Amino acid sequence: MQFFNNISRKKIGEVLNHIAFESKRDTRRRFLEYLVNSTGDNQLVVGGQAKTWIKISSEQEKKLCYCLEDEDGIFELEHFNITFEGFLECLECLFRQQDEVSQKDFEIDFENLGKA
């Protein structure tokens, strides 16, 4: 995967631990939230104010997921194991789902996650 090649495994682990810790404090907490454009006629993403983010799943125990909120509601789109590899897969799916930031900005947002 070309994502996060310049970010250490240690930093990725720290961010994953931060997400797990913060999710215990607030189970509805969203991380790395971005806008998503409507997909038009195919109706996969409906409306102009759609958002996507990652979180600890509310539907499947001990899983990460990336989510979508559009005019049809809030959905957990795909679930991943809470492991280093699962986290990277989830992040890649989140990046590809969103339409707001470049890869560079996404990585900067990731690096800043959990900083005071």
ABEGO torsion letter per residue (X at the ends): XABGAABBAAAAAAAAAAAAAAAAABAABBBGBBBBBBAEAAGABBEAABBBBBBBBAABBGBBBBBBBBAAEBBBABBBBBBAAAAAAAAAAAAAABAABBAAAAAAAAAABGBX
